[in-house]
Amino acid sequence: MILDLPRDLVEEIFYRLPLKSMRAVRLTCREWDTLSKSRSFTKMRIDKEASAAREGESRMIIMMNENLHLMSLFLEGDPSTENKSKLSCLNENEQIKIAQVFYCEGLLLCILKDDSRLVVWNPYLGQTRWIEPRYFHQGHGGRDMERYRYALGYVNKKKKKKSYKILRFLDDQIENIYAPGERFKWYEMYDFDSDLWTTLDVPPHWFVTCSQRGISLKGNTYFCAIKKNSEDEFHLICFDFASERFGPLLPFPFTAEDDDYVTLSCVREEKLAVLLTHNESNPYELEIWITTKIESENVLWSKFLTLYTEPFYPISPWGFFIDEKKKVAMGFDEDFYHHTLSIVGEAKYLRKSVLGNKISRMWPHVCSYVPSPVQIKQPVKRKRQSNLEKRRYDEKMLTLAALENPVNELSPRGKRRK
């Protein structure tokens, strides 16, 4: 029987299993669960991923139709993609739907569509930590779009241990004729060690639009920000999880116009990449730049790729992935009916890959993935939130609701007049 085999032989068998089968291994018995999480076995699996990358295979996490998929991108010869497995909704409830996903060195922060909780997940180890926010995270005023922005990061501590935190914020430039220029903002931080949320005081001289996603790099998170009163002036800004503060606005290597899209990505968890796609002035052109130096208060850039892709639309602003050595970029295409990946490179347009029909209105997303041996710390007993904090938040929510639904547009029963 397999239970009687030597440990090194069992490790070799498990080593050849796909990632989606590891949960079944861990649930079989305590001995296998311990073995699959051991340092030697984890190192073997991660070395396997690194070897595959050297041979031209890169792993990605793709979110589409409210589910996550593990995919491989093959760049040797004719570029192609392969759907390795569906990461089955956190392996707990097949009805769970994912609205957003954020990546940080092998860990995923998942924002759920029909659940007020957040979950941090290590797909490799099968570990999760469910987090109850202080306030419900769905949109207000009847909007389907998630207004909150999120980031998962960490602080390096002694003995190379990492203390994880979540940044969550709402920062809206209200579009309302009754309150022109009004701004609603709320920044807060969740600490894994204390299991507490705290409110942050952030200066209001810039804002991050609701379409922008943060990208984690070496524990910190970078965003595209717009300087207040300058709608077409994009900048890079870093949130430092150690100081719990944003750094100064940093320059991009280009000037983006009002109708352009600026999107960030991570390169081998070592560099940042930025994609500029033009909307109306030149919809078939794209530029990609990579950092040669990146710090919280200083950044230098080098051009990676410039492409003119007519008659095909370039990569959309819903996340992209690049292979620096192969000079290839990949991301979702502007297809209204299908989830379609475009692979582009120095040889201009290379290939389109249709992954399936669009079922959900949630934006798709793609990011690189490397398995992580990090154990997710489980929560301690939660302390109660102070009444003052809750009252402050409730007052802001009422203010936002009033701005979105002006009194003189509503009847006494709250129904909009004809």
Order of alpha helices (4+ residues) and beta strands (2+ residues): alpha-alpha-alpha-alpha-beta-beta-beta-beta-beta-beta-beta-beta-beta-beta-beta-beta-beta-beta-beta-beta-beta-beta-beta-beta-beta-beta-beta-beta-beta-alpha
